[in-house]
């Protein structure tokens, strides 16, 4: 998606008002979310030692920002892409019990990201993870969790409306569920992202399920998903139809995490069986890590959505191409 300039855009709030709204949304959401999900806030790393298997490999082609460290000679330190695997290890190491969980303020750099209205090289998420029983690794558990998160978002819409009634973007009253295969069967000639636009416009809010494995018609995945954290049969993205840009907006990627069996299967499909020798993967395959469900919720995306902003740069400070900055300024889009 290239830069979209909405016609007659009105940011509603000044930059200083927007900054106050950002603080309100971030502080209020994390408290409501933690209460609804029974999660404890935990400190999290901004970088990890390369070779532990803990950093998120995303689609396998993005390179992490890395550096060396004077006090740890010979080690390569990587800025995180996300904390998908670190969180599962932390639940084990910190002694979390059944149905207990954690959330973190995760900050990442994804230098290979194509920037546009929704995407930045700076990623800020509430990363969360929760212990479940193996028999709870079901679609029912996944859908119940999605509905809980959607409920928190609806609470936030009302809270923002009370403080900023002229700026709030109104959300649908219900979230729907659809699989990536159902989308391909319905719109075989469209790209996966075009299918998401179609279903989001039709339903308003939707959880697109089963991302990562190959689809039957095209023989290609709906979207890239690392093979060693989400179970491709039990994951998905929460998306909304977003009127200001006439596109869907994704606010969360989440899923039930891989079991020993599903990780071996997915590593084989991805041609990444060499990862089985990494410390994280060895622990998982030996059954030494808890079964979990988890995901990430975009902090800037939530602020953008609830405030009806046209560009993610209106709710986060990052680096943008000069031509993009010029076009946004001309259109009244207030990039921080």
N, C-alpha and C positions, 0 to 999 in steps of 0.2 A: 504494500500500500504506500503510495507516494503521498506527499503533503496535500491535505485537503483544507481548503479555505472556505468555511461556511459563509453563505451570503448574509450580509447585514448582521454580522456577529456582534453581540453585546455581552461582555464579560460579567455584567451585573455588579460585581464587587471590584473595588480598587485593589491594588497589590497589597496594601497593608491590611485591608479587610479580608482578602483571600488568605493571607498568612495567618490571621487569627482563626479563620475557619478551618484551615489545615490543622492547626494545633488542636482545636476542639474535636475534629473528626478522629484524628489519630488517638488522642487520649481516651475519648469516649468509646470508640470502637473496640480497642483492645481490652478494656475492662468488661464490656458487655460480652464480647466473644469468649474471654477466659471464663466468665461465669457460666455461660451457656454450655461450654464444652468441658468444663472441669479441668482447666489447664493452669499450670504455674509458669510465670515468666522466668526464663533462665538466660544467663549471659551466653553469648555465642561468638565464635571466632570470625574474624574478617578474612583470615588466610589460614591455609593448612599446608603441611609438608607434602610435597609431591611423592607419590608412590604408596600412600596409605590406602588408596581406593576410596577415600571419603569425599573428595570433591565431586560435584555433579559434572558429568561429561556431556550433558545436554544432548545434542545430535551427534556427538563424536567428532565434529569437524571444527568446532570453535576452540580457540586457544586461550587458555587462562593467562591473565597478567601474572608474571612471575618475577622473582628477584632472589638474590642470595642474602645471607644474613651473617654478619660478622661473628656473632657468638655461636653459630651452628655451622661451622665450615663443612663444605661438601654437600649440604642440603639445598634443595630448590624449594622456595616457598611460593605457593600459589594463592592469589586472591580468589575467594570462592565464587563459583557460579550460582550455587544455591547450597542449602544445608540438608538436602533430602536424606543423605546417608548418615551424616554426622548426628542428626537428631535421634536416629534409631539406636546408634551406639550410645548416645548420652542417656537415653531412657534406661539402658542396661547398667551403665556405669554409675548413674546417680540413684539407682534403687527405686525407680518408679514401679508401682504395682498395677494390677489389673484395672483397666479403665481410668487410669491416671495418665496425665499427659503434660506436655510443655509447649510453650510458644516462645519465640525469640523475635527480636528486631533484626532482620537479616539485611545486610547491605552488601551488594555485589557489583562487580564491574564485568560487563560483557562487551568487550571491545569490538567484537565482530558483528554486533547487532546493526541491522539496517534501521536507521532512525527515521521516524515519521511522527504522526500525531500521537500514537500510542506507545512507541518504542524509543527507549533511551539506552545509552551505554551504562547508565547508572540504574541499578535495580534495588528497590526497597520493598521488602515483603514482611508480613507476619508469617514466619515459617512455624508450622505447628506439627506435632506428632503425638499420638495417643496409643497406649497399649490395649490390644484386644485379644480375645482368645482365638485359637486357630479355627474353631467352628464358627466364629463370627466373620470370617473372611467371605462375606456373601454380598450379593447385590442389594439385599434388604438393608444391611448395615451401611453400605455406601449411600443409598438414597436417603436414609434417615439422617445421616450426617449432613448431606447437602441441604436438606430441608431446614436443619438447625441453623446452618450458616446463612441461608436465605432469610430466615426469620430475624437474625441479627441485623442483616442489611436493611430489612424493612423497618426495624426499630430505629436504625440510624437515619433513615429517610425522614421519619417523623421528628427526631431530635434536631436534625439540620433545618427542617421546615420551621420549627419553633423559633430558631435563632436567626435564620436567613430565609424568610418566606419567599422573597423575590428571586432568590438564586437557586433554590433546591430543584433538582431534577427528579421527577416522580417515577418510581419503579412499578412494575406490574405487581399484581397481588398474588401471583402463583408462579412456581417454577415447574417446568415440564422436563421430561427425560426422553432422550432419543439416542440410538447407537449410531456410530459412524457408518456401519453397514446399511442401516435404514436410510441414511442420507444419500449414500452412493446409489442404492437401489432406486430412490425417488428421483435423483438428479444426476444420472450417470455422466452426462456431458459437461457438467460444471466442475470446477476445481474444488478441492475440499474447503477452502476459505469462502468461495462463492456459495457453497452449500450452507455453511454456517451463517452467512449473511441472510440467506433465504429463510432458514428455520428461525433465526432470531427475530426477523421482521414479522414472521407469521405468529410466533408464540410469545414474544416479548422477553421472556427469560427462560433459558433452557440449559440443562446439563448434558453436554455431548459426551457420550460414554464410549469406552473401549478404543483407546488411542494407542497406537504403536505397532500393532500387528498388521499384516497385509490384508487388504480388502479383496473380496472375491472377484469383482469385475476387473479392476485395474491391476491387481496384483501388487499394489503399492500401499504403504501405510497412509492413513488419513493425515497424520502429522508425525514428526519425529518425537520419540520418547525414549530415554535411556532404558536399557534392558535390565538394569540392576537395582531399581528401587520400586517403581510402580508395577503392579501386576497389570499387564495390558488388557486383561479381561475384566478388571475391576477398578478402572480409573476414569477420569474425565475432566472436562473444563466447564466452569460456570461462565456463561456468556449472556449478555443483555443486548437488546436492540437499542442503539444509541442515536436518537433523532438528530442531535446537533451535527453529526458527521455522516448520517445516513449509512451507517455501518454497524456491525456487531462490535461489542467491546468485551474482551475476556478479562475477568477480574480474579479468577482463581484456577489453578491447576492442582489436582489432588487425586488421591486414590488409596486403596488398600495395597499395602506393600507386598513385595514378592515373598513367597515362601521358598524353602530350599528347592522344591520341585519346580516352581514356576521360574525361578531365577536361572536354574540350569537350562531349562527349555529356551528361555528368552536370550540368554547369552549365546546359545548355539545358533538360534535364528539370526542373531546380529553379527555372527562371526567374531564374537568377543570372548571366547572361552578362556583366553589367556588371563582374563581378570580374576578367574577362580583362585589364583595364587596370591592375590592381594590380601592384606590382613583383614579388611572389612569382610570381604567375600568369603574367606576361609571361616571366619566366625559364624557367618550366616549359614553356610553350608553344613557346619557342624551342629547347628541347632542351638547356638549359644546366644542368639539375639531374640528379643521378644517379637511376637507378631504385632504389627502396628497398622494404623491408618494415619495418613498425614497429607500435608500439602502446603502451598504457599498462597497468600492473599495479598495482592498488590496494594501497598499503602497509597502510592500516588494514583494508581488506577481508581481506587475507591474514592479518593478526594476528587479526582477528575469527574467521575460518574455522578457523585452526589451534588456537585456544584455546577454541573452542566458545562464544563470547560471544553474548549476546542482543541487544546494541545496539552500533553502531559508536562511540557515545560512551564505551564502556568502554575503547577503545583509542586514542582521539584526543580532544584538548581543542578544543571548539568552542562554539557558542551554540545553545541549545535553548529551545523554548517552555516557560513555567513549568509548564503542566499536564502536559507530557510528563515533565519532571524529577520532578514529584510522583508520578506513576504509577510511574516507574522506581524511585524510592526506596522506595516501598511494596512493590514486588515484589523488592527486593534486588538490583536492577540498578545497578551502581556507576558512575555517569557521572562522568568525570573533569572 
